[in-house]
Amino acid sequence: MYVIATAGHVDHGKSTLVRALTGINPDRLREEQEREMTIDLGFAWMTLPDGESVGIVDVPGHIDFIENMLAGVGGIDLALLVIAADEGPMPQTREHLAILNLLRVPRAVVALTKLDMSPSPEWPELISADIRALLQGTPLADAPIVPVSARHGQGLTELVGVLQTTLAETQRLRASGGLARRDLRQPRLPVDRAFTIQGFGTVVTGTLIDGSFTVGDEVVVWPEGVPARIRGLQTHQQKLVTATPGSRVAINLSGVTVEQVARGSVIAPPLIPPRRGEIRGGTRGEAGGGGEEEKGRRGGVGGGLQPTELLDVQLEVLAAPYQRMALKHNTEVKVFCGTAERIARVRLLNGNELAPGATGWAQLELAAPVAVANGDRFIARLPSPSITVGGGVVVDAHPSYAYRRHAGVADPGVLARLEAMLQGAPIERVEKALLQLGFTTRAECARQAGLNEADFSAALAELGAAGAAVQVDEVLAMREVWQAKLEQAAQLTTAFHKAQPLIMGMQRESLRNKIGLAPRVFNALVRYGAAAGALVDHGETMREPTHQIRFTQAQQQDVDNLLADFHARPLNAPSVKDSRAAVSDAVYEALLRQKRLVQVKPDVVFLAETYAAAVAQVREIIQRDGSVTAAQVRDALGTTRKYALGLLEHLDEIGVTRRVGDARVLR
């Protein structure tokens, strides 16, 4: 499942385009429909031609409602930047683009709307050139531009195709580790809407991140701290048992009223109390600043999400023309993180101002608690005049203290700690290394993460306990990497079984070559798949657990006739040549693979039970008499010399007997 958010200037046709793509009117408020202008977030969904489900968050473009827009663009896979062909890029287009860049939205598609209102045939091409110039130098510089007319349907099919292709590229990047969604089984859902439904009670919606929720889970509404229980889950009006990361989800909560949850709240699991003797959080020495009041940390991190009123951040001030004045120390701003909005005081940690385009360290002192996590992106806006000044990333969501400054600079220990944390906490650095390396070893992963053995082992143990990282033998990888290769193996074996239904399994080496793994990694994958019940390892061949050799009705009739002949004369059975002629070479080979027949020589074959009984009788004779000859076996079994000699030569070959003169003895 994917999530898309619209972006763009007011009245450029975002809601009209969403309605044309989905058949759903995202303007749910009466005032919005009367004014024909989006005021609050709207939601719709569609299914792409490849079957993928897409949720769409329609955000307002008017400057008066841009703060509502900020609640809708977190945790998305792609931005649909809407620009009208009759006007081109406008002020809110540029501000929305700056916000998308600050939030590091991974991909964008530009919809050049209102094509039917273009003043001339050449105009869309000129506007497209302006758009390309606007995007130049941003992470979205290569975004495709698709001209459309939502009212007339022109270009909509092409737009859907481009959305599908671009989202698939995002998925491929995720699979290779470039933009992987976190799934550390620490789920949280920033709430963008809360309402009641008669007969059900409180319902909240949002985009689920960092893990999965299941019906019946105990949760907490943060930062309010209100306990609740998940009564039901839905996505796009479809009931779910479990909701997965990255999906748009509606949660029916029991035990909480709608007054106790609002936009900006976060639904997350309850805190895990620290183990006896465990210390969470820093010490005064670690803080490095001899700070003032311990305001931010309440039991530290690692046991679950929890509120904070202090944030250590790396702050990026927008460059001109978005921002022309420096951001000064102690400036009051509005901070938008997830769906939450808080007033905050910016405490710069290195200097008294940040120039346009500059990046620096800051501590945000919030007027009210917020529930965020390390690595979350945020936007900062001035309350008056209402403009976006910058944004950044939360480096420490729970700093120990409000830092003091000396000569305009925080303690060097603070700055050094933040530099180290920017690289990520050990668990984040190990996760990032694993996503970059794919299949690897502990030593290689530790080097990539830049951690000592103790920190690396602790972080890997935490990832392992969460089920996010898996080690098989000496091979280490994220769970999704194992699963992706296992799914590929399953697809290949399924295709093989379909093409070769009478063969028990695919050749091991053939499967390894098609997957493209080194033998060491492939062998570990096989063990991983066998343990998961997804593959059956027959040594030289591999098969799906559900695969069985099945004959057609005509083939089964031939098999029944042949086996009846074997039962009628078990020790003077049909020859290999006659058996093949009776059922076909392919079916005969299948009977051998099923071990229903045992071929001992090029022209001697027995029923499996006849073979087992004959071998047991030969052993018994040798154990009794010390040896046996072909003539004795012939007489004991009541067969011909051909079958007796064929059986004995076979037993010599497989190491049961050895020849001494004209007789055989046990090895």
C-alpha positions in Angstrom: 0.0 0.0 0.0 1.2 3.5 -0.8 0.3 7.0 0.4 0.3 10.1 -1.8 -0.2 13.7 -0.7 -1.2 16.5 -3.0 0.7 19.8 -2.8 0.3 23.1 -4.7 -1.1 26.6 -4.8 -4.8 27.3 -3.9 -7.3 26.8 -6.8 -4.9 24.9 -8.9 -7.3 22.0 -9.0 -5.9 19.5 -6.4 -9.3 18.4 -5.1 -10.8 18.2 -8.6 -7.9 16.1 -9.8 -8.2 13.7 -6.8 -12.0 13.4 -7.4 -11.3 12.6 -11.1 -8.7 10.0 -10.2 -10.7 8.3 -7.4 -14.3 9.2 -7.8 -14.2 10.4 -4.2 -14.8 14.0 -3.2 -12.0 14.8 -0.7 -13.7 18.0 0.4 -15.8 16.5 3.2 -16.7 19.8 5.0 -19.8 21.7 3.9 -17.9 24.9 4.0 -15.3 23.5 1.7 -17.9 22.4 -0.8 -19.7 25.7 -0.7 -16.5 27.7 -1.1 -14.9 25.2 -3.5 -11.7 25.5 -1.6 -10.0 22.9 0.6 -9.7 24.1 4.2 -8.8 20.9 6.1 -7.3 17.6 5.1 -9.3 15.4 2.7 -8.8 11.7 2.0 -9.5 9.4 -0.9 -8.1 6.2 -2.4 -7.7 4.3 -5.6 -6.3 1.1 -7.0 -3.5 1.2 -9.6 -3.7 -1.0 -12.7 -1.1 -3.3 -11.1 -3.5 -3.9 -8.2 -1.6 -1.8 -5.7 -3.7 0.3 -3.3 -3.0 4.0 -2.9 -4.3 6.4 -0.2 -4.4 10.0 -1.2 -4.2 12.9 1.3 -5.6 16.1 -0.2 -4.1 19.1 1.5 -5.2 22.8 1.3 -3.1 25.2 -0.7 -4.4 28.6 0.6 -1.9 30.4 2.8 -4.4 30.7 5.6 -4.7 26.9 5.8 -1.1 25.8 5.0 -0.7 24.7 8.6 -3.4 22.1 8.0 -1.4 21.0 4.9 1.6 20.2 7.2 -0.4 17.7 9.1 -1.0 15.7 5.9 2.5 15.3 4.3 4.3 13.3 6.9 5.1 9.6 6.2 4.1 9.7 2.5 5.6 7.8 -0.4 5.1 10.4 -3.1 4.0 14.0 -3.5 1.6 14.9 -6.3 2.6 18.5 -7.0 -0.3 20.2 -8.7 0.4 23.3 -10.9 -2.3 24.9 -13.1 -1.3 25.3 -16.7 -3.0 28.8 -16.9 -1.0 30.2 -14.1 2.2 28.2 -13.6 4.1 28.1 -10.3 2.8 30.5 -7.7 3.8 31.4 -4.1 2.2 28.4 -2.3 3.7 26.2 -5.0 7.1 27.3 -4.0 6.4 27.1 -0.3 4.9 23.6 -0.6 8.0 22.6 -2.6 10.3 23.9 0.1 8.3 22.0 2.7 8.6 18.8 0.7 12.3 19.3 0.5 12.7 19.9 4.2 10.6 16.8 5.0 12.8 14.8 2.5 9.7 13.4 0.7 11.4 10.8 -1.5 9.5 11.2 -4.8 7.2 13.6 -6.7 5.1 13.7 -9.8 3.9 17.0 -11.2 0.4 17.2 -12.5 0.1 20.2 -14.9 -3.6 20.7 -14.5 -6.3 22.8 -16.2 -4.9 21.9 -19.6 -8.3 22.9 -21.1 -7.7 26.5 -19.8 -4.3 26.9 -21.4 -4.2 30.1 -23.5 -2.3 28.5 -26.4 -1.1 25.1 -27.5 2.5 26.1 -26.8 1.7 27.3 -23.3 2.0 24.0 -21.4 5.5 23.5 -22.8 6.5 26.9 -21.7 5.0 26.3 -18.2 6.8 22.9 -18.0 10.1 24.6 -18.7 9.3 27.0 -15.8 8.5 24.1 -13.5 11.7 22.3 -14.5 13.7 25.4 -13.6 11.8 25.6 -10.3 12.7 22.0 -9.4 16.3 22.3 -10.5 18.7 21.9 -7.6 16.1 20.1 -5.4 15.8 16.4 -4.7 12.7 16.4 -6.9 14.5 17.8 -9.9 13.7 14.7 -12.0 10.0 14.5 -11.2 8.0 13.7 -14.3 5.5 16.3 -15.5 2.2 15.1 -16.8 -0.3 17.5 -18.5 -3.9 16.8 -17.5 -7.4 18.2 -17.6 -9.4 16.8 -14.7 -12.7 18.2 -16.0 -12.3 16.6 -19.4 -10.3 13.5 -18.5 -7.4 14.3 -20.7 -4.1 12.8 -19.5 -5.6 11.0 -16.5 -4.7 7.6 -17.8 -1.1 8.8 -18.5 -0.9 10.3 -15.0 -2.0 7.0 -13.3 0.6 5.2 -15.3 3.3 7.6 -14.2 2.2 7.4 -10.6 2.4 3.6 -10.8 5.9 3.7 -12.3 7.2 6.2 -9.9 5.8 4.4 -6.9 7.3 1.1 -8.1 10.7 2.9 -8.3 10.2 4.0 -4.7 9.5 0.4 -3.8 12.6 -0.9 -5.6 14.7 1.7 -3.7 13.1 0.5 -0.5 14.0 -3.1 -1.4 17.6 -2.2 -2.0 17.8 -0.2 1.3 17.7 3.3 -0.1 14.4 4.4 1.4 13.3 1.5 3.6 10.4 1.9 5.8 11.2 1.3 9.4 9.5 -1.7 11.0 11.1 -2.2 14.4 7.7 -3.4 15.7 7.4 -0.1 17.6 4.2 1.1 15.9 2.9 4.6 16.1 0.1 6.4 14.3 0.1 10.2 14.3 -3.5 11.2 14.4 -4.8 13.5 11.6 -8.5 13.1 12.4 -10.6 12.0 15.4 -14.3 11.6 15.4 -17.1 9.4 16.6 -19.3 6.9 14.8 -22.6 6.0 16.4 -22.5 2.4 17.7 -18.7 2.3 17.5 -17.3 5.2 19.5 -14.0 7.0 18.9 -12.3 6.6 15.6 -8.9 8.1 14.6 -7.1 8.1 11.3 -3.5 8.5 10.2 -0.6 6.9 8.5 0.9 4.0 10.4 4.7 4.1 10.8 7.4 2.0 12.6 5.4 -1.2 13.0 2.1 -2.9 12.9 -1.2 -2.8 14.9 -3.5 -5.7 15.4 -7.1 -5.8 16.6 -7.1 -6.3 20.4 -3.8 -4.5 21.0 -3.5 -2.3 24.1 -2.3 1.2 23.2 -1.9 4.6 24.7 -2.9 8.0 23.3 0.2 10.2 23.6 1.1 12.8 24.8 -2.2 12.7 26.8 -1.2 9.3 28.3 -4.8 7.9 28.0 -4.9 4.0 27.8 -7.1 2.5 25.1 -7.6 -0.7 23.2 -7.9 -1.3 19.4 -11.4 -2.4 18.8 -11.2 -2.4 15.0 -9.0 -1.5 12.1 -9.9 -0.4 8.5 -8.1 0.8 5.5 -10.0 2.3 2.6 -13.3 1.0 4.2 -11.9 -2.6 4.3 -11.7 -4.3 7.7 -8.3 -5.5 8.8 -7.0 -7.8 11.5 -3.5 -6.3 11.2 -2.4 -2.9 9.8 1.1 -2.7 8.4 3.6 0.1 8.2 3.0 2.8 5.6 -0.7 2.3 5.3 -3.6 4.7 5.8 -5.5 3.3 8.8 -8.7 4.1 10.7 -8.6 2.8 14.3 -11.7 2.2 16.3 -10.6 2.8 19.9 -12.3 1.6 23.1 -11.7 3.2 26.5 -11.1 6.7 25.2 -13.5 9.5 24.3 -13.1 11.7 21.3 -12.4 14.7 23.6 -9.3 12.8 24.8 -7.7 12.5 21.4 -7.1 15.0 18.7 -5.0 15.9 15.7 -1.4 15.8 16.9 -2.0 12.9 19.3 0.0 9.7 18.6 -1.4 6.1 19.1 1.4 3.8 20.3 1.9 0.8 22.6 2.2 1.3 26.3 5.6 2.0 27.8 7.7 -1.0 28.8 8.9 -0.4 32.4 12.7 -0.5 32.8 14.1 -3.8 34.2 15.4 -3.9 37.7 18.7 -2.0 37.9 18.4 -0.6 34.4 19.1 3.1 34.0 17.3 5.0 31.2 18.5 8.3 30.0 21.7 10.3 30.5 23.6 11.6 33.5 24.7 15.1 34.3 28.1 14.2 33.0 26.7 12.9 29.7 24.7 16.0 29.1 27.9 18.0 29.0 26.4 21.3 30.0 25.7 21.3 33.7 22.2 22.3 32.5 19.2 23.8 34.3 16.1 21.8 34.9 15.8 18.2 33.8 12.8 19.0 31.5 12.9 16.7 28.5 13.6 13.2 29.7 11.1 11.1 31.6 12.6 7.6 31.8 14.5 7.9 28.5 13.9 6.1 25.3 13.9 2.5 24.2 10.8 1.3 26.1 8.3 3.0 23.8 7.1 6.4 22.7 6.6 9.0 25.4 6.1 12.8 25.6 8.8 15.4 25.7 9.1 19.2 26.0 12.7 19.5 24.8 14.1 18.4 21.4 17.7 18.5 20.2 17.6 19.1 16.5 19.6 19.9 13.5 17.9 23.0 12.1 18.0 24.0 8.4 17.0 27.6 7.5 15.5 28.0 4.1 17.7 29.8 1.6 16.7 32.9 -0.5 14.2 33.5 -2.0 12.2 31.5 0.5 13.9 33.2 3.5 15.9 36.4 3.4 16.5 37.0 7.1 18.6 35.1 9.6 16.9 33.1 12.3 17.9 34.5 15.6 18.5 32.8 19.0 15.4 32.7 21.2 13.0 33.2 18.3 9.5 31.8 18.9 8.3 29.5 16.1 5.5 27.1 15.4 6.9 23.5 15.1 5.1 20.9 13.0 6.2 17.3 13.5 4.0 14.4 12.3 0.5 15.8 12.7 1.4 17.8 15.9 1.7 21.6 16.1 3.5 23.2 19.0 4.8 26.7 19.9 8.5 26.5 20.6 11.5 28.7 21.5 14.6 28.1 19.3 17.7 27.9 21.5 20.7 28.0 19.0 23.6 26.0 20.4 26.4 27.6 18.3 26.0 31.3 17.7 23.3 33.8 17.9 21.7 33.4 14.5 21.5 31.1 11.5 21.7 32.7 8.1 19.4 31.8 5.2 20.6 28.5 3.7 22.6 27.6 6.9 22.3 24.5 9.0 23.1 24.4 12.8 22.4 22.8 16.1 19.4 23.9 18.2 17.3 22.9 21.2 13.6 23.5 20.9 11.8 24.3 24.1 8.2 23.4 23.6 5.2 25.0 25.2 3.4 21.7 25.5 4.5 18.0 25.4 4.7 16.2 22.0 5.3 12.5 21.2 8.0 12.2 18.6 11.0 10.0 18.0 14.6 10.4 17.0 14.9 10.8 13.2 11.5 12.5 12.8 11.5 15.4 10.4 9.8 18.8 11.4 8.9 22.2 9.9 9.4 25.5 11.6 7.2 28.5 10.8 7.0 32.0 12.2 3.7 32.8 14.0 3.6 36.3 12.5 4.1 36.9 9.7 3.0 33.3 9.0 5.9 32.0 6.8 8.0 28.8 6.7 11.5 29.6 7.9 13.0 26.1 7.9 12.9 22.6 9.3 15.1 19.7 10.1 15.5 16.5 12.0 15.0 15.4 15.6 18.4 14.1 16.8 17.5 13.5 20.5 13.8 13.5 21.4 14.7 13.2 25.1 17.7 15.4 26.0 18.6 15.4 29.6 18.7 19.1 30.2 18.0 22.6 28.8 21.5 23.5 27.9 23.3 26.7 29.1 25.4 28.6 26.6 28.8 30.3 27.3 29.7 33.1 24.9 26.8 32.1 22.6 28.0 28.5 22.4 26.8 25.3 24.2 29.4 23.1 25.9 31.6 21.3 23.3 30.6 18.0 24.8 27.0 18.7 23.8 27.9 19.5 20.2 30.2 16.4 20.0 27.4 14.2 21.3 24.9 15.6 18.8 27.3 15.1 15.9 27.6 11.5 17.0 23.9 11.0 17.4 23.2 12.5 14.0 24.9 9.5 12.6 22.1 7.7 14.5 21.8 5.7 17.7 23.6 2.4 17.5 20.4 0.5 16.6 19.7 3.0 13.8 23.2 2.8 12.5 23.1 -1.0 12.5 19.8 -1.0 10.7 21.1 1.5 8.1 24.2 -0.6 7.5 22.1 -3.8 7.1 19.8 -2.1 4.6 22.8 -0.9 2.6 24.7 -4.2 2.7 21.9 -6.7 2.2 23.3 -10.1 3.1 26.4 -9.6 5.2 28.5 -10.8 8.2 28.6 -9.4 11.7 32.1 -8.1 11.2 31.3 -6.3 7.9 28.1 -4.8 9.4 29.9 -3.5 12.5 32.5 -1.8 10.2 29.8 -0.3 8.1 28.0 1.0 11.2 31.2 2.3 12.7 30.5 0.8 16.1 32.6 -1.1 18.6 31.8 -4.7 19.4 29.8 -4.0 22.6 27.6 -1.3 21.0 27.1 -3.3 17.9 26.2 -6.5 19.7 23.7 -4.7 21.9 22.1 -3.0 18.9 21.9 -6.2 16.9 20.4 -8.0 19.8 17.7 -5.4 20.0 17.0 -5.7 16.3 16.9 -9.4 16.6 14.6 -9.4 19.6 12.2 -7.1 17.6 12.4 -9.6 14.7 13.8 -6.9 12.4 17.2 -8.6 11.8 17.9 -12.3 11.3 21.2 -14.2 11.4 21.4 -17.7 9.9 24.8 -19.4 10.4 27.3 -16.6 9.6 24.9 -14.7 7.3 23.1 -11.6 8.6 20.4 -9.5 7.0 17.2 -7.5 7.7 14.1 -9.7 7.9 12.7 -8.0 4.8 15.8 -8.9 2.8 15.5 -12.6 3.8 11.7 -12.4 2.9 12.3 -10.8 -0.5 14.7 -13.5 -1.5 12.6 -16.2 -0.1 9.6 -14.9 -2.1 11.8 -14.9 -5.2 12.8 -18.5 -4.5 9.1 -19.4 -4.0 8.1 -17.8 -7.3 10.9 -19.7 -9.2 10.0 -23.0 -7.7 6.3 -22.4 -8.3 7.0 -21.7 -12.0 9.2 -24.8 -12.2 6.5 -27.0 -10.7 4.0 -25.6 -13.2 6.4 -26.3 -16.1 7.5 -29.7 -14.8 4.7 -31.2 -12.7 6.2 -34.7 -12.7 9.5 -33.6 -11.2 9.7 -33.5 -7.4 11.8 -30.4 -7.2 14.0 -27.8 -8.9 17.8 -28.4 -9.0 19.4 -26.6 -6.1 22.2 -25.1 -8.2 19.8 -23.9 -10.9 17.7 -22.1 -8.2 20.8 -20.6 -6.7 22.0 -19.2 -10.0 18.6 -17.7 -10.9 18.4 -16.0 -7.5 22.0 -14.8 -7.9 23.4 -15.6 -4.4 26.7 -16.9 -3.4 26.7 -20.5 -2.1 27.2 -19.5 1.5 24.3 -17.1 1.4 22.0 -19.4 -0.6 22.6 -22.3 1.9 21.6 -19.9 4.7 18.5 -18.8 2.8 17.5 -22.5 2.3 17.8 -23.1 6.0 15.8 -19.9 6.7 13.1 -21.0 4.2 13.0 -24.5 5.6 12.6 -23.3 9.2 9.8 -21.0 8.0 8.1 -23.8 6.2 8.4 -22.0 2.9 10.8 -24.4 1.2 11.5 -28.1 1.4 15.2 -29.1 1.0 15.8 -32.5 -0.7 19.6 -31.9 -0.9 20.0 -31.7 -4.7 16.5 -30.4 -5.3 14.2 -27.8 -3.7 10.4 -27.7 -3.8 7.4 -25.9 -2.4 5.9 -27.5 0.7 2.6 -28.0 -1.1 4.0 -29.5 -4.3 3.2 -33.2 -5.0 3.6 -35.2 -8.2 0.1 -35.7 -9.6 -0.7 -37.8 -12.6 -3.5 -37.1 -15.1 -6.4 -39.5 -15.1 -5.0 -41.3 -18.2 -1.5 -41.5 -16.6 -2.9 -42.8 -13.3 -4.7 -45.6 -15.2 -1.4 -46.6 -16.9 0.4 -46.5 -13.5 -2.3 -48.6 -11.8 -2.0 -51.2 -14.6 1.8 -51.3 -14.4 1.9 -51.6 -10.6 -0.7 -54.4 -10.7 1.6 -56.2 -13.1 4.5 -55.7 -10.6 2.3 -57.0 -7.7 1.3 -60.1 -9.8 4.9 -61.1 -10.4 7.0 -59.1 -7.9 10.3 -61.0 -8.4 10.0 -61.5 -12.1 8.7 -58.0 -12.7 8.4 -56.2 -16.0 11.7 -54.9 -17.4 12.8 -51.3 -17.4 12.1 -51.1 -21.1 8.6 -52.6 -20.8 7.8 -50.4 -17.8 8.8 -47.2 -19.7 6.7 -48.3 -22.7 3.7 -48.9 -20.4 3.6 -45.5 -18.8 6.0 -43.2 -20.7 9.5 -42.1 -19.8 8.3 -39.1 -17.8 5.9 -41.0 -15.7 8.4 -43.8 -15.1 11.0 -41.3 -13.9 8.3 -39.8 -11.6 7.7 -43.3 -10.1 11.4 -43.6 -9.4 11.5 -40.1 -7.7 8.4 -41.1 -5.6 10.4 -44.2 -4.6 7.5 -46.4 -5.6 9.9 -48.3 -7.9 13.6 -49.0 -7.4 15.8 -49.6 -10.4 18.8 -51.7 -9.5 20.3 -52.2 -12.9 19.7 -50.7 -16.4 17.1 -53.4 -17.1 16.1 -54.5 -13.6 13.4 -52.8 -11.5 11.4 -53.8 -8.5 8.5 -52.5 -6.5 9.9 -50.6 -3.5 8.4 -53.0 -1.0 9.6 -56.0 -3.0 13.1 -54.5 -3.1 13.1 -53.9 0.7 12.0 -57.4 1.4 14.6 -58.9 -1.0 17.4 -56.9 0.6 16.3 -58.0 4.1 16.3 -61.7 2.9 19.8 -61.4 1.4 21.1 -59.9 4.7 19.4 -62.7 6.7 21.0 -65.4 4.5 24.5 -63.9 4.8 24.1 -63.4 8.6 23.1 -67.1 8.9 25.5 -68.7 6.5 28.3 -66.2 6.3 27.9 -65.7 2.5 25.5 -66.1 -0.3 25.8 -66.8 -4.1 23.7 -65.6 -6.9 22.2 -69.2 -7.3 21.2 -69.2 -3.6 19.5 -65.8 -4.0 17.7 -67.0 -7.1 16.4 -70.1 -5.3 15.6 -68.3 -2.1 13.6 -65.5 -3.9 12.1 -67.8 -6.5 13.3 -65.6 -9.3 15.7 -65.8 -12.3 19.4 -65.4 -12.4 19.0 -62.1 -14.2 17.1 -60.6 -11.2 19.2 -62.3 -8.5 22.5 -61.2 -10.1 21.2 -57.7 -10.8 20.1 -57.3 -7.1 23.5 -58.5 -5.8 25.5 -56.3 -8.1 23.4 -53.4 -7.0 24.1 -54.2 -3.3 27.8 -54.3 -4.1 27.5 -50.8 -5.6 25.7 -49.2 -2.7 28.1 -50.8 -0.1 25.8 -53.4 1.5 27.8 -56.4 0.2 31.1 -57.1 -1.3 32.1 -60.0 -3.7 34.5 -62.7 -2.6 35.0 -65.2 -5.4 31.6 -66.3 -6.5 29.9 -65.3 -3.2 28.9 -62.1 -1.4 29.6 -61.2 2.2 28.3 -58.2 4.2 30.6 -55.2 4.3 
